[in-house]
Amino acid sequence: MTTQTQAQSTESTEVTAVYQVTGMTCGHCEGAVAGEISGIAGVTSVQAVAATGQVTVMSQAPLDEEAVRAAVDEAGYELTGQA
């Protein structure tokens, strides 16, 4: 039974994904990308770093990459894939 309890507790663990985004050059860019991705259902945290082009997203469940791509496109940048 202990294994079952542990499995249930790990199901609520957040998922972290890192994406590569091109075109971000400043803090405003980071905010625009993070703001759009934050609007995706289930997203709990977003950190965008213009210097590396990486966006770290924490969510309640794995995200559909096309939803992330659409959010990045809406912000005016390009998602090149997972980092």
C-alpha positions in Angstrom: 0.0 0.0 0.0 2.9 2.4 0.6 3.8 2.2 -3.0 0.3 3.2 -4.1 0.4 6.2 -1.7 3.8 7.3 -3.1 2.6 7.0 -6.7 -0.4 9.1 -5.9 1.7 11.9 -4.4 4.1 11.9 -7.4 1.2 12.4 -9.8 0.7 15.9 -8.5 4.3 16.8 -9.1 4.8 19.7 -11.5 6.4 19.1 -14.9 9.3 21.3 -16.0 10.1 21.9 -19.7 12.7 24.1 -21.3 12.0 25.6 -24.7 14.3 27.5 -27.0 12.9 30.8 -28.4 14.6 33.1 -30.9 14.2 36.8 -31.1 14.2 37.8 -27.4 16.7 40.6 -26.8 15.5 42.3 -23.6 13.4 42.2 -20.4 10.3 43.4 -22.4 10.7 40.4 -24.7 11.0 38.1 -21.7 7.8 39.6 -20.2 5.9 39.3 -23.5 6.8 35.6 -24.0 6.2 34.7 -20.3 2.9 36.5 -20.3 1.6 34.6 -23.3 2.8 31.2 -22.1 1.3 31.9 -18.6 -2.1 32.0 -20.2 -1.9 28.3 -21.2 -4.1 26.2 -18.9 -2.1 24.3 -16.3 1.0 26.6 -16.4 2.1 27.5 -12.9 5.4 29.3 -13.6 7.4 30.7 -16.5 10.9 32.1 -16.6 12.2 33.5 -19.9 15.9 34.5 -20.3 16.7 36.7 -23.3 20.5 36.1 -23.0 20.1 32.4 -23.6 16.8 32.3 -25.4 15.6 29.7 -23.0 12.1 29.6 -21.5 11.5 27.4 -18.5 7.9 26.4 -18.0 6.5 24.6 -15.0 3.0 23.1 -15.4 0.6 20.7 -13.7 0.9 18.3 -16.6 3.0 18.0 -19.8 2.1 20.8 -22.3 1.2 20.4 -25.9 4.2 21.9 -27.7 1.9 23.4 -30.4 0.1 25.4 -27.6 3.4 26.7 -26.4 4.4 27.5 -30.0 1.1 29.4 -30.6 1.7 31.5 -27.4 5.2 32.3 -28.4 4.0 33.3 -31.9 1.4 35.5 -30.4 4.1 37.3 -28.5 6.0 37.9 -31.7 8.8 35.4 -31.3 9.7 31.9 -32.6 9.8 28.7 -30.7 12.5 26.5 -32.2 11.8 23.5 -29.9 12.7 22.1 -26.6 16.1 23.0 -25.3 
